[in-house]
């Protein structure tokens, strides 16, 4: 038990050190990147630092498998150089039993990442998008999906517009039973439009069977209303911005994702991207365990046997390869090429069996 706790403590410290170093590098790199954005000239240096700090958790969350891989490499290379692995083997402890502590710590870290860090990443990512869009020219845009339908907000130089629709097609390019309310730049509502449908095209929203009411004070809204078979409303939105608004599943807490997926289905959107993200987050502890097993399969060797540098390089390359396969599998799941469960769970399960096969081959021949 004492040896298990010793290896667990060494692995935890190695993981924390590497995470701290990479986080510092990420902060510096992202700070430079934010300082070069188009809106950097219109904000203070404090605003740039705040944007950078809001973005760092999301980046750390993405590179956690790499952190786990490097922490495992650092741990076993250190144990091999100090001959602690030789002593452990001489005491009759097998490689798989030695790995129990690092694997258990990786699983616990994975659970903490999913249960505690994920909501933090979601909140900071959402706030980063809100602030960065607010600094962009043309004003912010936003999308919200609820039981009351789909809500959009678009901003132009003339003012803001709020859009509400009961449903849409899969990519958000066509809205049905839609209402537009236009606001003055520094004032209240000036126009209300209801339409059977609204399609987003290059020159704006194309409305069909639309009725418009003026909302200025002192004007009879119904008496001055007008009906249009087709009506074009300029828009600062694009399909890409709409997809980014509701398509970034990382900005939604894992606890809110199931309800959000149901709301997407009710509104007519395809929820596959969010379903894949949810299952991938649930599979994250298993994938982190796989990274530990993969790295240990190449580095649990004595330094006197030589080839340590090559073994470390192979471990890192295999880890990156598994990470790429996992990302590619998620893309296939989002596009509907493979089932959602398979796209999220197959890569970590395959990685675990691959690493166990390498370990058993090296240990037992």
Secondary structure, 3 states (H helix, E strand, C coil): CHHHHHHHHHHHHHHHHHHHHHHHHHHHHHHHHHHCCHHHHHCCHHHHHHHHHHHHHHHHHHCHHHHHHHHHHHHHHHHHHCCHHHHHHHCCCCHHHHHHHHHHHHHHHHHHHHHHHHHHHHHHHHHHHHHHHHHCCCCCCEEEEECCEEEEEEEECCEEEEEEEEEECCCCCEEEEEEEEEECCCCCEEEEEEEEEEEEECCEEEEEEEEEEECCCCCCCCCCCEEEEEEEECCCCCHHHHHHHHHCHHHCCHHHHHHHHHHHHHHCCCCHHHHHHHHHHHCHHHHHHHHHHHHHHHHCCCHHHCCHHHHHHHHHHHHHHHHHHHHHHHHHHHCCCCCHHHHHHHHHHHHHHHHHHHHHHHHHC
